[in-house]
Amino acid sequence: MNILFAASEAFPHVKTGGLGDVVHSLPLALNKQGDDVRLVLPAYRDVLASVDSLKELGYWDLPGIGVTHRAFILQAHLQNPEEYLYLIDVPALFDRAGNPYVNPQGFNWPDNAERFSVFSRAVAQLAKGIPGTDWVPDVIHSHDWQTGLVPAFLSMSYPRPKSVFTIHNLAYDGHFPYEVFASLTLPPEWWSSDLLEFHDGFSMLKSGMVFSDHITTVSPTYAKEISTPEFGYRFEGVLQHLGNKLSGILNGIDTEIWNPETDRHLTKNYKLDKNWQKNKLINKQDLLVKTGLQKTSAPLLGFIGRLVEQKGIDLIISMLPGLFEKTDIAVIILGSGNALFEEELRLLAEKYPTRLAVHICYSEELAHKIEAGCDMFLMPSRFEPCGLNQMYSLRYGTPPIVNFTGGLADTVINTTAKTIKNKTANGFVFDKVSVEALLSTVKRALKVYNKPEQWQQICETAMAQELGWETSAKKYQELYQK
């Protein structure tokens, strides 16, 4: 089938989180299984700089807020001839430095509604085919609120491709006031509680839900959770009404990029053989030196992610002093986010310079080194639609410590006497979001770490898991065909 992916980010061109990884790796997996998947992104400045050459295929004049934008469709030249990347180039909306969604001060770009509504209009134009080619999509698969208007604009055309909409994180809903709705020249009949209207404004995420032919989210457990008040962010009623239109398909990971046997970022590559522990230890010692921590045989814990409450970073911050006082554990943290959490981590790193290394940034290289060099991975998220870092950790033999939620619940098997006996344990799970529960679980993991045979078994179970896209890609294929 011909499938067009529409998204606001994709690795390696632009990435702020897991969405970028998924939009890169899922099309590759589908292409391997026989589909022809092509990707369209906004032509951000960084994306334009990431490609070698561009070919202009055509343009459309599309309404914005009080102005008509000329949107050019560009084809990027990529090294892999089987990959197709198209860019929607509207310089007034996308040619700016920095993050795709927020300005240098960390606030949302004030014209985000206009930016992504124009992008969505352009994607809907591609339903008729890629200009200058005979390629016409059978399905348009759009991702998260930034493309939530794509299924709505598609509904205005006939015939049209089928539409699939994936919710990667319900917490980000693209909510704007009525004045913005009116200024975008959207059909007035869309201002309805059955369609876009949502709590005194309108939601682009809701648009994707109600107008698409099918909704997916990124793990089976998260699909169930978001239909409840606890995790539904006020959308639970909408999702309950849509019923079987929603399904959960677990994300996979790119097993070529995230592969300890070939990972170019590692000091010493390793695989699941008799030498893996010795080679993994070389990465640990190198990581300790590079991050300025004391070289030690004690467990090394890692965290990679946004420094926000969702990720449980506040739980980690509160836990660390007690952890350092009662154990010899060392910790490495990589990420950025809430300024208050960033400052608290800096102060802790000053207080415990040989035990805590904090890097307020994102580094792809350091992320790979942390996954390989740490003994355990902290991921105490309050909610986690799927999560990828716990799967990277499993693949690298670094048992994750997680809260029982979303994709974490679907991928991490808690270490108990029973799961050790039947050799299914691959990590450590707690089910109450609190500092005490997290600290207790870390201490429980430490006890197992000090039993070398059990620890080796848990790590090897983790490394042997199938974490790629093959199974999930087949489920997407079945969905598209249905």
C-alpha positions in Angstrom: 0.0 0.0 0.0 1.0 3.7 -0.4 1.1 5.3 3.0 1.9 8.9 3.7 3.2 9.7 7.2 2.6 13.3 8.3 4.4 14.5 11.5 6.0 17.5 13.1 9.4 15.8 13.7 11.4 12.8 12.7 14.9 11.7 13.5 17.6 12.5 12.2 16.2 15.7 10.7 14.5 17.1 13.8 13.8 15.4 17.1 12.6 16.6 20.5 11.4 13.2 21.9 10.1 9.7 21.2 7.8 10.9 18.4 10.8 11.7 16.3 12.2 8.2 16.8 8.9 6.5 16.0 8.2 8.5 12.8 11.7 7.6 11.6 11.8 3.9 12.4 8.2 2.7 11.8 8.2 3.7 8.1 11.5 1.8 7.6 9.9 -1.3 9.1 6.8 -1.0 6.9 8.9 -0.5 3.8 10.8 -3.7 4.6 7.5 -5.5 4.8 6.5 -4.3 1.3 4.6 -1.1 1.8 5.7 2.2 0.1 5.8 4.7 3.0 6.7 8.3 2.5 7.1 11.1 5.1 6.2 14.8 5.0 7.5 17.3 7.6 7.5 21.1 8.0 10.5 22.7 6.4 12.1 24.0 9.6 15.5 25.7 9.2 17.2 22.7 10.9 15.5 20.2 8.6 16.6 22.1 5.5 20.1 22.1 6.8 20.0 18.3 7.4 19.5 17.3 3.7 21.9 17.5 0.8 19.7 18.9 -1.9 16.0 19.8 -2.6 13.8 19.7 -5.6 10.7 21.9 -5.9 7.6 19.9 -7.0 4.9 22.6 -6.8 3.1 25.0 -4.5 -0.3 25.9 -3.1 -1.8 29.1 -1.8 -3.3 28.3 1.6 -5.1 30.5 4.1 -3.4 31.5 7.3 -4.5 34.2 9.8 -5.3 37.3 7.8 -2.9 36.3 5.1 -2.5 33.7 2.3 0.6 31.7 2.5 2.4 30.2 -0.5 3.3 26.7 0.6 6.0 25.0 -1.6 6.3 21.2 -1.6 9.9 20.1 -1.7 11.5 16.7 -2.2 14.6 16.1 -0.2 17.5 14.0 -1.6 18.4 11.3 0.8 21.2 8.7 0.7 18.8 5.8 0.8 16.9 5.8 -2.5 14.0 3.8 -0.9 13.3 6.7 1.5 11.2 9.6 0.5 11.0 12.8 2.5 8.8 15.7 1.4 8.9 19.2 3.1 6.2 21.8 3.3 8.1 25.1 2.9 6.4 28.2 4.3 9.3 30.4 5.4 7.2 32.9 7.4 6.0 29.9 9.6 8.9 27.5 9.7 12.2 29.3 8.9 13.3 30.1 12.4 16.0 28.9 14.7 15.6 26.4 17.5 12.9 24.2 18.8 9.9 23.4 16.5 7.3 24.2 19.2 8.8 26.7 21.6 10.8 29.9 21.4 14.2 30.4 23.1 12.5 31.4 26.3 10.7 28.1 26.5 7.2 29.4 25.6 5.1 28.1 22.8 5.5 30.0 19.5 2.5 32.3 19.5 1.6 31.3 15.9 1.6 27.6 16.5 -2.1 27.2 15.6 -1.5 28.9 12.3 1.8 27.1 11.6 0.3 23.6 12.0 -3.1 24.4 10.5 -1.3 25.5 7.3 0.9 22.4 7.4 -2.2 20.2 7.8 -3.9 21.9 4.9 -0.8 21.2 2.7 -0.8 17.5 3.8 -4.4 17.2 2.8 -3.5 18.6 -0.6 -1.2 15.6 -1.0 -4.2 13.3 -0.8 -4.6 13.9 -4.5 -1.0 12.7 -5.0 2.6 14.0 -4.9 2.8 16.7 -7.6 4.8 15.7 -10.7 4.5 12.0 -9.8 1.9 9.2 -10.1 2.2 8.3 -6.4 -1.2 8.7 -4.6 -1.6 7.6 -0.9 -4.0 4.9 0.1 -3.7 6.0 3.7 -2.5 9.2 5.4 -1.2 8.4 8.9 -0.8 11.6 11.0 0.8 11.9 14.4 -0.1 14.0 17.5 -1.9 17.3 17.7 0.3 19.2 15.3 -1.3 17.1 12.5 -4.7 16.7 14.1 -6.4 18.9 11.5 -5.2 16.6 8.6 -8.2 14.1 9.0 -10.6 17.1 9.2 -9.3 18.7 6.0 -9.4 15.2 4.3 -13.0 14.9 5.2 -13.8 17.8 2.8 -12.5 15.8 -0.2 -14.0 12.9 -2.2 -12.6 10.5 -3.0 -10.0 10.5 -0.3 -7.5 8.2 1.3 -8.3 6.6 4.6 -6.9 8.4 7.7 -5.2 7.0 10.7 -4.3 9.2 13.6 -1.8 8.3 16.4 -1.8 9.8 19.8 1.7 9.7 21.2 0.9 11.7 24.3 -2.6 12.8 25.3 -1.2 15.5 27.6 -0.4 17.7 24.7 -3.7 18.5 23.0 -3.2 21.6 20.8 -5.9 23.6 22.6 -6.6 27.2 21.4 -9.4 29.8 22.0 -12.4 30.4 19.8 -10.9 33.6 18.5 -8.1 31.5 16.9 -10.6 29.0 15.5 -12.4 31.9 13.8 -9.3 33.5 12.5 -8.1 30.2 10.8 -11.1 30.3 8.5 -12.1 26.8 9.5 -15.7 25.7 8.6 -18.0 27.2 11.2 -19.9 23.9 11.5 -16.7 22.4 13.0 -17.4 24.6 16.1 -19.4 21.8 17.8 -19.0 19.7 20.9 -19.2 16.7 18.6 -16.3 17.9 16.5 -13.5 20.4 17.5 -15.0 22.4 20.3 -13.4 21.4 23.6 -13.7 23.2 27.0 -14.3 26.8 25.9 -11.9 26.4 23.0 -11.0 23.9 20.3 -8.5 21.0 20.3 -6.5 19.9 17.3 -5.9 16.6 19.0 -9.7 16.1 19.3 -9.9 16.9 15.6 -7.7 14.0 14.8 -9.8 11.7 17.0 -13.2 12.5 15.6 -12.4 12.9 12.0 -10.0 10.0 11.4 -11.1 6.6 10.3 -9.1 5.0 13.1 -7.1 6.1 16.2 -4.1 4.3 17.5 -1.9 5.0 20.5 1.5 3.6 21.4 0.8 0.8 23.8 -2.2 -1.4 24.7 -2.1 -0.4 28.4 -2.1 3.3 27.5 -5.1 2.8 25.2 -7.0 1.6 28.2 -5.7 4.2 30.6 -6.6 7.2 28.5 -10.3 6.1 28.5 -10.3 6.7 32.3 -10.6 10.0 34.2 -7.2 9.4 35.8 -5.2 9.5 32.5 -7.8 10.9 30.1 -7.0 14.6 30.4 -10.8 15.3 30.0 -10.8 13.3 26.7 -12.0 10.1 28.4 -15.6 10.7 27.4 -14.7 11.3 23.8 -12.6 8.2 23.6 -15.3 6.1 25.3 -17.8 7.3 22.8 -15.4 6.4 19.9 -15.2 2.8 21.3 -13.5 0.3 18.9 -12.2 3.1 16.8 -9.3 3.3 19.3 -6.6 0.6 19.6 -3.1 0.4 21.1 -0.1 -0.9 19.2 3.2 -1.0 21.1 6.1 1.0 19.7 9.2 -0.8 18.7 12.8 0.6 18.5 15.3 0.9 15.7 17.4 -2.1 16.4 20.1 -1.0 14.1 20.7 2.4 15.8 20.2 0.9 19.2 22.4 -2.1 19.0 25.2 -2.6 21.6 27.0 -4.9 19.1 27.5 -2.2 16.5 26.8 1.1 18.4 29.5 3.6 17.2 29.1 5.7 20.4 30.4 2.9 22.7 33.9 2.5 23.9 33.5 -1.3 23.6 30.8 -3.0 21.7 29.2 -6.1 23.1 26.6 -8.8 22.4 24.9 -11.6 24.3 27.8 -14.0 24.7 30.2 -15.1 27.4 32.1 -11.8 27.3 29.2 -9.3 27.4 29.6 -8.5 31.2 33.3 -7.8 30.8 32.7 -5.6 27.8 29.8 -3.7 29.3 32.0 -3.0 32.3 34.5 -1.3 30.1 31.7 1.1 29.0 30.8 1.7 32.6 34.4 2.7 33.6 34.7 4.9 30.6 31.4 6.6 31.4 32.5 7.2 35.0 35.7 8.9 33.8 34.0 11.0 31.1 31.3 12.3 33.5 33.8 13.0 36.4 32.4 10.4 38.8 34.5 8.3 41.1 35.5 5.0 39.6 33.8 2.4 41.6 32.3 -1.1 41.4 29.1 0.2 43.0 26.0 0.2 40.9 25.6 3.1 38.4 22.1 4.4 37.7 21.1 6.5 34.7 18.2 8.7 33.7 17.5 10.3 30.3 14.5 12.4 29.7 12.6 15.7 30.0 13.0 17.2 33.5 9.3 17.4 34.2 6.9 15.9 36.7 5.5 13.4 34.1 8.9 11.7 34.0 9.1 11.5 37.8 12.2 13.6 38.1 10.9 15.2 41.3 10.8 11.7 42.8 14.4 11.1 41.8 15.5 14.5 43.2 13.8 13.8 46.6 15.2 10.3 46.7 18.9 11.1 45.9 20.1 12.4 49.3 18.8 9.4 51.2 20.1 7.1 48.5 23.6 8.6 48.6 23.7 8.5 52.4 22.6 4.8 52.7 24.3 3.3 49.6 27.4 3.7 47.5 25.3 4.1 44.3 26.3 6.7 41.7 23.8 8.4 39.3 24.0 10.1 35.9 21.2 12.4 34.7 20.8 13.7 31.1 18.0 16.0 30.1 16.4 19.5 30.3 13.1 20.9 31.2 11.6 22.7 34.2 14.0 25.4 35.4 13.3 24.6 39.0 14.3 20.9 38.6 17.4 21.9 36.6 18.6 24.1 39.5 17.8 21.5 42.2 19.9 19.0 40.2 22.8 21.4 39.8 22.8 22.0 43.6 22.7 18.3 44.3 25.6 17.7 41.9 27.6 20.3 43.7 26.9 18.6 47.0 27.7 15.1 45.7 30.3 15.7 43.0 31.7 12.1 43.0 28.2 10.5 43.1 26.0 12.6 40.8 26.7 13.8 37.3 24.1 16.1 35.8 24.1 17.2 32.1 21.4 19.8 31.4 21.1 19.2 27.6 20.4 16.4 25.2 23.3 14.5 23.7 22.6 11.5 21.4 26.2 10.2 22.0 25.9 10.5 25.8 22.4 8.9 25.7 23.9 5.8 24.1 26.8 5.7 26.5 24.4 5.9 29.5 22.3 3.0 28.2 25.5 0.9 27.8 27.5 2.0 30.8 24.9 2.1 33.5 23.9 -0.9 35.6 20.2 0.2 36.0 18.0 2.8 34.4 15.6 5.0 36.3 12.2 5.7 34.7 9.6 6.5 37.4 7.2 8.2 35.0 3.8 9.1 36.4 2.4 8.1 33.0 4.2 6.9 29.9 2.3 6.3 26.7 4.9 3.9 25.5 8.4 4.9 26.4 11.5 4.0 24.4 14.3 4.4 26.9 13.2 1.3 28.9 13.4 -0.7 25.7 16.8 0.7 24.9 17.9 -0.2 28.4 16.6 -3.8 28.0 18.5 -4.2 24.7 21.7 -3.0 26.4 21.4 -5.2 29.4 20.6 -2.4 31.8 17.5 -3.4 33.8 15.0 -0.5 34.1 13.3 0.6 37.3 9.8 1.7 36.3 6.3 2.7 37.5 3.5 0.3 36.4 1.9 2.4 33.7 1.4 2.6 30.0 4.1 1.1 27.8 6.3 0.5 30.9 3.7 -2.0 32.1 3.7 -3.7 28.7 7.5 -4.1 28.4 9.0 -4.5 31.9 8.5 -7.8 33.9 9.0 -7.2 37.6 11.7 -9.3 39.3 10.1 -11.6 41.9 10.8 -15.1 43.2 8.4 -16.4 40.6 9.7 -14.5 37.6 13.3 -15.3 38.5 12.4 -19.0 38.6 10.7 -19.0 35.3 13.3 -16.7 33.8 11.0 -13.9 32.6 12.2 -11.1 35.0 13.9 -8.2 33.1 13.5 -5.2 35.4 12.0 -3.8 38.6 8.4 -2.4 38.9 6.6 -0.4 41.5 2.9 0.6 41.4 2.6 3.5 43.8 3.9 6.9 42.7 5.9 8.0 45.7 9.5 8.7 46.8 9.2 5.8 49.2 8.1 3.3 46.6 10.9 4.4 44.2 13.6 4.2 46.9 12.3 0.8 48.1 12.4 -0.5 44.5 16.0 0.8 44.0 17.1 -1.0 47.2 15.3 -4.1 46.1 17.2 -4.0 42.8 20.5 -3.4 44.7 19.9 -6.7 46.6 19.5 -8.6 43.4 22.5 -6.8 41.9 24.6 -8.3 44.8 23.6 -11.8 43.7 25.6 -12.1 40.5 23.9 -15.2 39.1 20.4 -13.7 39.4 21.6 -10.4 38.1 23.2 -12.0 35.0 20.0 -13.9 34.3 17.8 -10.8 34.5 20.2 -8.9 32.2 20.4 -11.7 29.7 16.6 -12.1 29.6 16.3 -8.4 28.9 18.9 -8.5 26.1 17.3 -11.5 24.4 13.9 -9.8 24.0 12.4 -9.0 20.6 12.1 -5.2 20.7 12.1 -4.2 17.0 9.3 -3.1 14.8 8.5 -6.3 13.0 5.5 -7.5 15.1 4.1 -4.0 15.5 4.6 -3.1 11.8 2.5 -6.2 10.9 -0.3 -4.9 13.2 -0.2 -1.5 11.4 -0.3 -3.3 8.0 -3.4 -5.2 9.1 -5.0 -2.0 10.3 -4.3 -0.2 7.0 -5.6 -3.1 5.0 -8.8 -3.3 7.1 
